[in-house]
Amino acid sequence: MRTIGISAEPLLRKPTYIQSRIYPKPQASIRATFVRIFSMVYSSGMRHMYLLLSMAVLGALVLYLHVQAMLHYWYWTYSWLDIVMHTLGGILIAGLTTWGYERFRAVPRFSRKKRMLFIVGTTLCVGLLWEVFEYVFHLTTTINYSLDTVVDLLMDTLGAIFLFYFFYRKEVSVQLKDIDVTTSDLTHAE
């Protein structure tokens, strides 16, 4: 077997920016490339894809139920249906807001509290616009419209808070795992 007088050391070093622009990186194996692509897509995009798909299914369900409720007068027959629909609508709007925030990062990365305020605030604004729409087009026939509006906005907000904690639950568990309290710490505390 013949050897060529080239050392392998330059191939093992990380290339500088200019070298990486001039000389392409050596081809990796197919398996390593697949693993790299899968981990990149799963970590950044798949979670958003599942959220968007879930919101599409929920949106279709909410639309179907709303059309059926309008056609068959379910909102007037079952007074609790409005509460359920506003909760689902709050989850839907919060999910779409979360997807847009996480996917496009149009705004700088917020802290957890600011992120929650952004998502819940956006959901509340859309809920307010819906209530104005209901009032302008006389879609409600309740006698106490102000109480109905408050309950509807509360349900929108609760739906948004539910989705926020559901989507960011892993972030909470990671924060809790970082805190390590042992019994010796509790007994020696002063």
N, CA, C and O of each residue as an XYZ file, in Angstrom:
760
protein
N       0.826     -1.164      0.000
C       0.000      0.000      0.000
C       0.879      1.240      0.000
O       1.787      1.391      0.817
N       0.579      2.112     -0.938
C       1.388      3.319     -1.028
C       0.761      4.417     -0.185
O      -0.461      4.491     -0.049
N       1.579      5.239      0.361
C       1.091      6.392      1.107
C       1.497      7.650      0.366
O       2.563      7.723     -0.246
N       0.658      8.593      0.433
C       0.953      9.880     -0.166
C       1.459     10.769      0.955
O       0.999     10.648      2.091
N       2.348     11.615      0.676
C       2.981     12.445      1.696
C       2.109     13.591      2.177
O       2.629     14.682      2.411
N       0.802     13.391      2.334
C      -0.092     14.445      2.806
C      -0.534     14.101      4.221
O      -0.959     12.978      4.494
N      -0.431     15.048      5.089
C      -0.843     14.842      6.470
C      -2.365     15.004      6.580
O      -2.968     15.784      5.843
N      -2.971     14.267      7.500
C      -4.413     14.359      7.723
C      -4.757     15.476      8.691
O      -5.934     15.774      8.897
N      -3.748     16.101      9.291
C      -3.997     17.138     10.287
C      -4.807     18.324      9.753
O      -5.718     18.769     10.452
N      -4.534     18.863      8.564
C      -5.355     19.990      8.099
C      -6.827     19.621      7.896
O      -7.694     20.492      7.976
N      -7.116     18.369      7.640
C      -8.501     17.950      7.454
C      -9.252     17.868      8.771
O     -10.477     17.986      8.790
N      -8.543     17.670      9.868
C      -9.176     17.535     11.167
C      -9.455     18.882     11.816
O     -10.344     18.987     12.660
N      -8.713     19.909     11.436
C      -8.932     21.230     12.000
C     -10.203     21.840     11.424
O     -10.585     21.558     10.288
N     -10.847     22.674     12.221
C     -12.040     23.376     11.746
C     -11.602     24.447     10.763
O     -10.726     25.252     11.079
N     -12.198     24.471      9.571
C     -11.769     25.467      8.588
C     -12.213     26.869      8.988
O     -13.234     27.050      9.651
N     -11.433     27.843      8.578
C     -11.810     29.227      8.828
C     -12.966     29.586      7.910
O     -13.352     28.798      7.046
N     -13.512     30.770      8.099
C     -14.654     31.186      7.301
C     -14.299     31.229      5.826
O     -15.072     30.767      4.986
N     -13.129     31.784      5.502
C     -12.724     31.909      4.092
C     -12.478     30.532      3.490
O     -12.876     30.277      2.353
N     -11.828     29.639      4.236
C     -11.585     28.295      3.731
C     -12.893     27.543      3.496
O     -13.015     26.801      2.522
N     -13.864     27.728      4.376
C     -15.118     27.013      4.196
C     -15.901     27.561      3.009
O     -16.706     26.842      2.417
N     -15.677     28.829      2.654
C     -16.337     29.396      1.490
C     -15.661     28.933      0.197
O     -16.330     28.741     -0.819
N     -14.340     28.753      0.234
C     -13.615     28.359     -0.971
C     -13.697     26.851     -1.192
O     -14.028     26.389     -2.284
N     -13.390     26.090     -0.137
C     -13.392     24.638     -0.250
C     -14.629     24.083      0.421
O     -14.830     24.330      1.610
N     -15.462     23.348     -0.284
C     -16.652     22.774      0.357
C     -16.255     21.721      1.380
O     -15.184     21.119      1.299
N     -17.138     21.518      2.339
C     -16.872     20.530      3.378
C     -16.894     19.133      2.776
O     -17.631     18.884      1.822
N     -16.101     18.221      3.318
C     -16.136     16.848      2.804
C     -17.500     16.214      3.052
O     -18.175     16.522      4.033
N     -17.885     15.335      2.155
C     -19.190     14.696      2.247
C     -19.241     13.763      3.455
O     -18.327     12.972      3.686
N     -20.303     13.869      4.203
C     -20.518     12.990      5.350
C     -21.286     11.767      4.881
O     -21.803     11.732      3.764
N     -21.353     10.795      5.722
C     -22.101      9.601      5.355
C     -23.587      9.941      5.291
O     -24.030     10.940      5.858
N     -24.345      9.109      4.601
C     -25.778      9.353      4.445
C     -26.476      9.294      5.801
O     -27.373     10.089      6.081
N     -26.064      8.361      6.627
C     -26.693      8.228      7.946
C     -26.447      9.472      8.792
O     -27.375      9.988      9.415
N     -25.224      9.952      8.820
C     -24.912     11.139      9.620
C     -25.665     12.362      9.097
O     -26.120     13.197      9.879
N     -25.792     12.463      7.798
C     -26.533     13.580      7.220
C     -28.005     13.489      7.591
O     -28.619     14.497      7.942
N     -28.581     12.287      7.515
C     -29.979     12.102      7.874
C     -30.209     12.449      9.332
O     -31.180     13.130      9.662
N     -29.331     11.991     10.205
C     -29.472     12.274     11.634
C     -29.372     13.776     11.880
O     -30.137     14.321     12.676
N     -28.446     14.447     11.214
C     -28.271     15.882     11.386
C     -29.521     16.639     10.909
O     -30.000     17.541     11.596
N     -30.036     16.275      9.750
C     -31.223     16.945      9.215
C     -32.435     16.661     10.092
O     -33.205     17.573     10.396
N     -32.617     15.397     10.506
C     -33.771     15.047     11.330
C     -33.738     15.781     12.660
O     -34.765     16.291     13.109
N     -32.570     15.841     13.299
C     -32.500     16.520     14.593
C     -32.745     18.012     14.439
O     -33.354     18.631     15.311
N     -32.279     18.600     13.339
C     -32.498     20.023     13.105
C     -33.979     20.302     12.843
O     -34.536     21.252     13.394
N     -34.614     19.491     12.013
C     -36.025     19.695     11.699
C     -36.883     19.417     12.917
O     -37.815     20.170     13.198
N     -36.585     18.347     13.649
C     -37.408     17.993     14.799
C     -37.309     19.048     15.892
O     -38.313     19.434     16.489
N     -36.083     19.513     16.148
C     -35.928     20.449     17.250
C     -36.532     21.803     16.940
O     -37.053     22.456     17.845
N     -36.482     22.247     15.697
C     -36.963     23.592     15.423
C     -38.306     23.616     14.727
O     -39.129     24.479     15.032
N     -38.561     22.707     13.810
C     -39.741     22.845     12.983
C     -40.881     21.903     13.283
O     -42.039     22.274     13.088
N     -40.607     20.704     13.746
C     -41.667     19.718     13.907
C     -42.651     20.118     14.998
O     -43.854     19.896     14.865
N     -42.152     20.695     16.054
C     -43.042     21.122     17.125
C     -44.015     22.182     16.598
O     -45.194     22.189     16.953
N     -43.505     23.068     15.754
C     -44.346     24.103     15.163
C     -45.312     23.498     14.150
O     -46.452     23.945     14.022
N     -44.842     22.470     13.426
C     -45.701     21.812     12.451
C     -46.868     21.120     13.147
O     -48.004     21.194     12.677
N     -46.593     20.440     14.274
C     -47.663     19.782     15.019
C     -48.633     20.809     15.584
O     -49.842     20.577     15.593
N     -48.122     21.937     16.053
C     -48.995     22.974     16.572
C     -49.888     23.531     15.468
O     -51.090     23.706     15.667
N     -49.305     23.806     14.313
C     -50.095     24.339     13.202
C     -51.134     23.324     12.730
O     -52.273     23.693     12.445
N     -50.753     22.060     12.645
C     -51.701     21.018     12.251
C     -52.829     20.892     13.280
O     -53.996     20.752     12.915
N     -52.477     20.942     14.551
C     -53.494     20.873     15.603
C     -54.445     22.059     15.525
O     -55.652     21.911     15.714
N     -53.896     23.232     15.247
C     -54.747     24.426     15.147
C     -55.635     24.372     13.902
O     -56.753     24.888     13.922
N     -55.154     23.757     12.826
C     -55.985     23.596     11.621
C     -57.153     22.669     11.910
O     -58.278     22.942     11.490
N     -56.904     21.581     12.619
C     -57.985     20.648     12.972
C     -58.960     21.325     13.941
O     -60.176     21.210     13.785
N     -58.427     22.026     14.932
C     -59.293     22.727     15.877
C     -60.091     23.818     15.187
O     -61.267     24.013     15.494
N     -59.466     24.534     14.257
C     -60.174     25.574     13.509
C     -61.310     25.000     12.680
O     -62.392     25.583     12.619
N     -61.069     23.860     12.042
C     -62.133     23.212     11.268
C     -63.268     22.761     12.188
O     -64.441     22.882     11.835
N     -62.920     22.244     13.363
C     -63.941     21.818     14.328
C     -64.767     23.006     14.822
O     -65.994     22.931     14.888
N     -64.087     24.100     15.167
C     -64.794     25.289     15.653
C     -65.699     25.849     14.556
O     -66.840     26.227     14.822
N     -65.191     25.903     13.329
C     -66.003     26.408     12.219
C     -67.232     25.525     11.989
O     -68.340     26.033     11.819
N     -67.034     24.207     11.985
C     -68.145     23.283     11.792
C     -69.191     23.430     12.900
O     -70.388     23.509     12.624
N     -68.732     23.466     14.154
C     -69.667     23.607     15.266
C     -70.400     24.940     15.221
O     -71.590     25.008     15.528
N     -69.696     25.997     14.840
C     -70.341     27.313     14.767
C     -71.427     27.340     13.683
O     -72.521     27.860     13.905
N     -71.118     26.784     12.529
C     -72.108     26.760     11.445
C     -73.310     25.920     11.854
O     -74.453     26.318     11.627
N     -73.062     24.766     12.451
C     -74.169     23.916     12.889
C     -74.990     24.597     13.991
O     -76.217     24.498     14.011
N     -74.306     25.282     14.899
C     -75.013     25.965     15.981
C     -75.873     27.108     15.453
O     -76.955     27.369     15.979
N     -75.398     27.786     14.419
C     -76.196     28.870     13.829
C     -77.392     28.307     13.049
O     -78.491     28.859     13.101
N     -77.170     27.217     12.336
C     -78.254     26.637     11.541
C     -79.351     26.006     12.392
O     -80.534     26.098     12.064
N     -78.950     25.369     13.479
C     -79.900     24.628     14.303
C     -80.248     25.350     15.609
O     -80.878     24.757     16.484
N     -79.853     26.601     15.754
C     -80.178     27.426     16.922
C     -79.659     26.824     18.231
O     -80.303     26.934     19.274
N     -78.498     26.193     18.162
C     -77.932     25.587     19.372
C     -77.493     26.635     20.386
O     -77.562     26.391     21.591
N     -77.042     27.802     19.919
C     -76.627     28.837     20.867
C     -77.795     29.290     21.742
O     -77.582     29.669     22.894
N     -79.001     29.261     21.232
C     -80.169     29.682     21.981
C     -80.781     28.517     22.748
O     -81.432     28.719     23.774
N     -80.575     27.299     22.255
C     -81.099     26.119     22.941
C     -80.206     25.710     24.106
O     -80.688     25.420     25.201
N     -78.907     25.691     23.857
C     -77.915     25.296     24.873
C     -77.082     26.528     25.224
O     -76.192     26.915     24.467
N     -77.364     27.130     26.350
C     -76.674     28.371     26.712
C     -75.190     28.145     27.017
O     -74.394     29.077     26.900
N     -74.808     26.942     27.402
C     -73.420     26.652     27.738
C     -72.539     26.505     26.498
O     -71.314     26.536     26.614
N     -73.131     26.346     25.317
C     -72.339     26.144     24.104
C     -71.499     27.373     23.767
O     -70.399     27.237     23.232
N     -71.994     28.554     24.068
C     -71.241     29.779     23.817
C     -69.948     29.802     24.637
O     -68.911     30.259     24.155
N     -70.014     29.315     25.861
C     -68.831     29.267     26.721
C     -67.797     28.303     26.152
O     -66.609     28.622     26.101
N     -68.246     27.127     25.723
C     -67.344     26.139     25.137
C     -66.698     26.680     23.861
O     -65.497     26.517     23.644
N     -67.504     27.321     23.028
C     -66.986     27.848     21.761
C     -65.964     28.964     21.986
O     -64.973     29.047     21.261
N     -66.194     29.811     22.975
C     -65.227     30.873     23.252
C     -63.939     30.302     23.852
O     -62.854     30.822     23.590
N     -64.046     29.249     24.646
C     -62.838     28.607     25.163
C     -62.033     27.993     24.018
O     -60.816     28.165     23.949
N     -62.712     27.277     23.121
C     -62.025     26.701     21.964
C     -61.458     27.790     21.058
O     -60.365     27.639     20.512
N     -62.197     28.883     20.900
C     -61.700     30.001     20.107
C     -60.470     30.636     20.729
O     -59.548     31.029     20.015
N     -60.446     30.741     22.059
C     -59.262     31.263     22.750
C     -58.055     30.370     22.561
O     -56.941     30.854     22.359
N     -58.277     29.049     22.626
C     -57.185     28.103     22.379
C     -56.690     28.238     20.941
O     -55.484     28.222     20.693
N     -57.613     28.371     20.001
C     -57.247     28.491     18.591
C     -56.436     29.760     18.318
O     -55.389     29.692     17.673
N     -56.894     30.893     18.789
C     -56.186     32.149     18.547
C     -54.832     32.146     19.260
O     -53.838     32.604     18.696
N     -54.784     31.642     20.475
C     -53.512     31.567     21.197
C     -52.547     30.611     20.498
O     -51.343     30.863     20.453
N     -53.074     29.515     19.954
C     -52.212     28.577     19.226
C     -51.636     29.190     17.971
O     -50.455     29.011     17.674
N     -52.459     29.909     17.234
C     -51.961     30.565     16.018
C     -50.959     31.680     16.363
O     -49.976     31.879     15.650
N     -51.218     32.398     17.454
C     -50.279     33.429     17.891
C     -48.962     32.805     18.334
O     -47.891     33.313     18.002
N     -49.035     31.708     19.079
C     -47.824     31.010     19.512
C     -47.052     30.482     18.324
O     -45.828     30.596     18.270
N     -47.765     29.902     17.368
C     -47.091     29.397     16.172
C     -46.390     30.532     15.430
O     -45.234     30.389     15.033
N     -47.070     31.641     15.241
C     -46.460     32.773     14.547
C     -45.275     33.329     15.301
O     -44.264     33.687     14.694
N     -45.384     33.409     16.621
C     -44.278     33.926     17.441
C     -43.067     33.006     17.359
O     -41.948     33.464     17.128
N     -43.288     31.717     17.547
C     -42.182     30.768     17.568
C     -41.598     30.521     16.181
O     -40.392     30.314     16.046
N     -42.427     30.540     15.170
C     -41.966     30.209     13.825
C     -41.198     31.344     13.176
O     -40.147     31.118     12.576
N     -41.704     32.551     13.287
C     -41.101     33.658     12.566
C     -40.196     34.532     13.421
O     -39.367     35.271     12.892
N     -40.346     34.455     14.719
C     -39.543     35.269     15.625
C     -39.473     36.715     15.161
O     -38.398     37.313     15.129
N     -40.622     37.275     14.801
C     -40.687     38.650     14.322
C     -40.365     39.630     15.444
O     -39.921     40.751     15.198
N     -40.589     39.201     16.650
C     -40.267     40.038     17.791
C     -39.087     39.414     18.523
O     -38.863     38.210     18.397
N     -38.338     40.183     19.270
C     -37.220     39.574     20.002
C     -37.706     38.567     21.028
O     -38.861     38.611     21.453
N     -36.839     37.673     21.418
C     -37.187     36.624     22.373
C     -37.569     37.252     23.702
O     -36.772     37.955     24.324
N     -38.796     36.990     24.127
C     -39.302     37.542     25.376
C     -39.018     36.582     26.522
O     -38.740     35.400     26.319
N     -39.095     37.127     27.729
C     -39.072     36.260     28.899
C     -40.397     35.502     28.943
O     -41.316     35.803     28.181
N     -40.488     34.542     29.814
C     -41.696     33.711     29.898
C     -42.930     34.553     30.227
O     -43.994     34.347     29.642
N     -42.795     35.490     31.150
C     -43.929     36.319     31.556
C     -44.371     37.238     30.415
O     -45.568     37.399     30.179
N     -43.417     37.839     29.710
C     -43.774     38.721     28.594
C     -44.385     37.924     27.438
O     -45.293     38.400     26.757
N     -43.880     36.710     27.228
C     -44.444     35.850     26.181
C     -45.898     35.520     26.491
O     -46.748     35.537     25.600
N     -46.181     35.220     27.755
C     -47.553     34.912     28.143
C     -48.441     36.140     27.958
O     -49.558     36.023     27.453
N     -47.960     37.305     28.358
C     -48.743     38.529     28.181
C     -48.985     38.822     26.702
O     -50.066     39.280     26.332
N     -47.992     38.564     25.856
C     -48.145     38.790     24.418
C     -49.214     37.871     23.835
O     -50.081     38.321     23.086
N     -49.151     36.592     24.175
C     -50.084     35.609     23.618
C     -51.499     35.828     24.161
O     -52.466     35.816     23.400
N     -51.619     36.026     25.465
C     -52.938     36.251     26.061
C     -53.496     37.605     25.598
O     -54.695     37.718     25.340
N     -52.651     38.618     25.491
C     -53.107     39.925     25.024
C     -53.610     39.892     23.595
O     -54.626     40.510     23.276
N     -52.901     39.169     22.727
C     -53.357     39.035     21.343
C     -54.695     38.307     21.286
O     -55.583     38.696     20.527
N     -54.839     37.267     22.073
C     -56.100     36.527     22.114
C     -57.226     37.409     22.637
O     -58.345     37.359     22.127
N     -56.937     38.206     23.642
C     -57.951     39.101     24.187
C     -58.366     40.159     23.165
O     -59.544     40.506     23.077
N     -57.409     40.670     22.396
C     -57.744     41.656     21.347
C     -58.642     41.037     20.274
O     -59.606     41.664     19.835
N     -58.334     39.829     19.858
C     -59.180     39.159     18.862
C     -60.560     38.881     19.455
O     -61.571     39.016     18.765
N     -60.607     38.493     20.735
C     -61.901     38.288     21.398
C     -62.718     39.569     21.465
O     -63.932     39.543     21.264
N     -62.064     40.687     21.743
C     -62.765     41.976     21.751
C     -63.309     42.324     20.368
O     -64.431     42.814     20.236
N     -62.498     42.066     19.336
C     -62.976     42.318     17.967
C     -64.184     41.441     17.639
O     -65.112     41.889     16.965
N     -64.175     40.204     18.107
C     -65.319     39.320     17.875
C     -66.561     39.841     18.601
O     -67.662     39.793     18.053
N     -66.392     40.329     19.809
C     -67.541     40.862     20.543
C     -68.105     42.103     19.853
O     -69.320     42.294     19.823
N     -67.241     42.940     19.305
C     -67.714     44.100     18.540
C     -68.467     43.624     17.297
O     -69.510     44.178     16.950
N     -67.944     42.608     16.637
C     -68.609     42.027     15.471
C     -69.994     41.509     15.844
O     -70.960     41.754     15.123
N     -70.098     40.791     16.969
C     -71.399     40.292     17.430
C     -72.360     41.442     17.713
O     -73.541     41.360     17.377
N     -71.870     42.497     18.319
C     -72.735     43.627     18.668
C     -73.213     44.383     17.429
O     -74.386     44.742     17.326
N     -72.288     44.622     16.484
C     -72.638     45.390     15.282
C     -73.653     44.644     14.424
O     -74.579     45.253     13.889
N     -73.487     43.343     14.291
C     -74.375     42.562     13.432
C     -75.510     41.887     14.195
O     -76.207     41.037     13.641
N     -75.700     42.252     15.445
C     -76.801     41.756     16.271
C     -76.857     40.222     16.304
O     -77.912     39.622     16.098
N     -75.702     39.603     16.567
C     -75.649     38.144     16.622
C     -75.969     37.588     18.003
O     -76.048     36.372     18.181
N     -76.150     38.446     18.953
C     -76.485     37.980     20.290
C     -77.876     38.469     20.657
O     -78.282     39.571     20.287
N     -78.587     37.643     21.381
C     -79.939     38.021     21.798
C     -80.082     37.974     23.309
O     -81.196     37.946     23.832
N     -78.946     37.966     24.015
C     -79.035     37.907     25.470
C     -79.489     39.253     26.011
O     -79.199     40.301     25.433
N     -80.194     39.211     27.110
C     -80.697     40.432     27.736
C     -79.542     41.172     28.409
O     -79.433     42.393     28.300
N     -78.689     40.432     29.099
C     -77.558     41.033     29.798
C     -76.306     40.882     28.940
O     -75.485     39.995     29.173
N     -76.172     41.757     27.950
C     -75.071     41.640     26.989
C     -73.717     41.893     27.639
O     -72.734     41.258     27.259
N     -73.638     42.794     28.601
C     -72.345     43.100     29.225
C     -71.821     41.893     30.014
O     -70.621     41.620     29.986
N     -72.687     41.179     30.703
C     -72.259     39.976     31.426
C     -71.810     38.896     30.442
O     -70.809     38.219     30.675
N     -72.546     38.738     29.351
C     -72.177     37.763     28.327
C     -70.813     38.102     27.726
O     -70.007     37.207     27.471
N     -70.556     39.376     27.504
C     -69.273     39.799     26.949
C     -68.134     39.507     27.916
O     -67.077     39.029     27.503
N     -68.337     39.787     29.185
C     -67.300     39.534     30.185
C     -67.006     38.035     30.274
O     -65.843     37.633     30.321
N     -68.043     37.216     30.297
C     -67.846     35.759     30.370
C     -67.131     35.262     29.106
O     -66.239     34.419     29.195
N     -67.511     35.773     27.948
C     -66.868     35.365     26.691
C     -65.384     35.725     26.691
O     -64.549     34.910     26.300
N     -65.055     36.931     27.122
C     -63.639     37.352     27.158
C     -62.859     36.562     28.205
O     -61.682     36.261     28.006
N     -63.501     36.228     29.304
C     -62.850     35.399     30.326
C     -62.553     34.005     29.774
O     -61.480     33.455     30.022
N     -63.490     33.438     29.034
C     -63.274     32.114     28.441
C     -62.178     32.157     27.370
O     -61.378     31.228     27.267
N     -62.140     33.229     26.577
C     -61.050     33.399     25.610
C     -59.700     33.430     26.331
O     -58.740     32.791     25.900
N     -59.642     34.175     27.424
C     -58.401     34.301     28.187
C     -58.001     32.969     28.822
O     -56.826     32.601     28.801
N     -58.965     32.252     29.383
C     -58.650     30.947     29.980
C     -58.165     29.952     28.923
O     -57.259     29.161     29.183
N     -58.765     29.993     27.737
C     -58.294     29.137     26.657
C     -56.865     29.468     26.258
O     -56.071     28.568     25.983
N     -56.529     30.766     26.224
C     -55.167     31.178     25.873
C     -54.170     30.745     26.936
O     -53.074     30.288     26.614
N     -54.546     30.886     28.199
C     -53.650     30.465     29.288
C     -53.452     28.957     29.252
O     -52.338     28.478     29.467
N     -54.511     28.202     28.986
C     -54.400     26.748     28.867
C     -53.409     26.371     27.772
O     -52.530     25.538     27.993
N     -53.542     26.977     26.595
C     -52.633     26.640     25.505
C     -51.209     27.050     25.834
O     -50.272     26.316     25.521
N     -51.026     28.200     26.454
C     -49.677     28.657     26.794
C     -48.988     27.640     27.692
O     -47.854     27.247     27.420
N     -49.651     27.212     28.749
C     -49.029     26.245     29.648
C     -48.893     24.867     29.009
O     -47.963     24.131     29.336
N     -49.788     24.509     28.117
C     -49.665     23.230     27.427
C     -48.477     23.241     26.471
O     -47.720     22.271     26.412
N     -48.308     24.329     25.724
C     -47.235     24.386     24.734
C     -45.870     24.560     25.390
O     -44.891     23.983     24.918
N     -45.781     25.323     26.445
C     -44.496     25.590     27.093
C     -44.285     24.751     28.339
O     -43.497     25.138     29.202
N     -44.958     23.618     28.466
C     -44.817     22.796     29.672
C     -43.422     22.207     29.809
O     -42.941     22.028     30.928
N     -42.764     21.903     28.697
C     -41.403     21.357     28.778
C     -40.448     22.389     29.331
O     -39.506     22.042     30.042
N     -40.674     23.649     29.018
C     -39.838     24.714     29.541
C     -39.972     24.795     31.049
O     -38.990     25.061     31.742
N     -41.168     24.569     31.567
C     -41.382     24.582     33.007
C     -40.693     23.398     33.648
O     -40.066     23.543     34.697
N     -40.797     22.207     33.027
C     -40.170     21.030     33.622
C     -38.652     21.141     33.605
O     -37.989     20.650     34.519
N     -38.091     21.780     32.581
C     -36.643     21.981     32.548
C     -36.229     22.921     33.668
O     -35.211     22.688     34.321
N     -36.997     23.976     33.905
C     -36.673     24.902     34.975
C     -36.759     24.210     36.326
O     -35.944     24.480     37.208
N     -37.738     23.317     36.506
C     -37.861     22.613     37.771
C     -36.742     21.591     37.956
O     -36.311     21.355     39.085
N     -36.266     20.983     36.877
C     -35.179     20.010     36.989
C     -33.863     20.693     37.335
O     -32.991     20.073     37.943
N     -33.706     21.957     36.960
C     -32.476     22.683     37.266
C     -32.347     22.975     38.751
O     -31.238     23.170     39.249
N     -33.467     23.008     39.467
C     -33.448     23.275     40.900
C     -33.270     21.942     41.605
O     -34.129     21.066     41.511
N     -32.163     21.789     42.308
C     -31.873     20.535     42.992
C     -31.818     20.807     44.491
O     -30.846     21.369     44.996
N     -32.859     20.408     45.184
C     -32.918     20.596     46.626
C     -32.884     19.215     47.258
O     -33.711     18.355     46.957
N     -31.919     19.021     48.131
C     -31.821     17.740     48.835
C     -32.277     17.941     50.274
O     -32.451     19.070     50.732
N     -32.465     16.841     50.972
C     -32.931     16.936     52.359
C     -31.858     17.549     53.242
O     -32.179     18.201     54.235
N     -30.579     17.352     52.899
C     -29.513     17.949     53.714
C     -29.554     19.478     53.610
O     -29.230     20.174     54.573
N     -29.952     20.001     52.445
C     -30.088     21.444     52.302
C     -31.205     21.981     53.185
O     -31.107     23.085     53.719
N     -32.257     21.204     53.334
C     -33.381     21.660     54.135
C     -33.088     21.592     55.621
O     -33.570     22.433     56.380
N     -32.310     20.613     56.056
C     -32.026     20.483     57.469
C     -30.974     21.490     57.916
O     -30.983     21.902     59.076
N     -30.064     21.898     57.028
C     -29.006     22.841     57.398
C     -29.368     24.277     57.092
O     -28.544     25.173     57.275
N     -30.569     24.513     56.636
C     -30.970     25.888     56.295
C     -31.094     26.713     57.573
O     -31.592     26.236     58.593
N     -30.642     27.936     57.499
C     -30.713     28.793     58.688
C     -31.529     30.007     58.435
O     -31.694     30.838     59.329
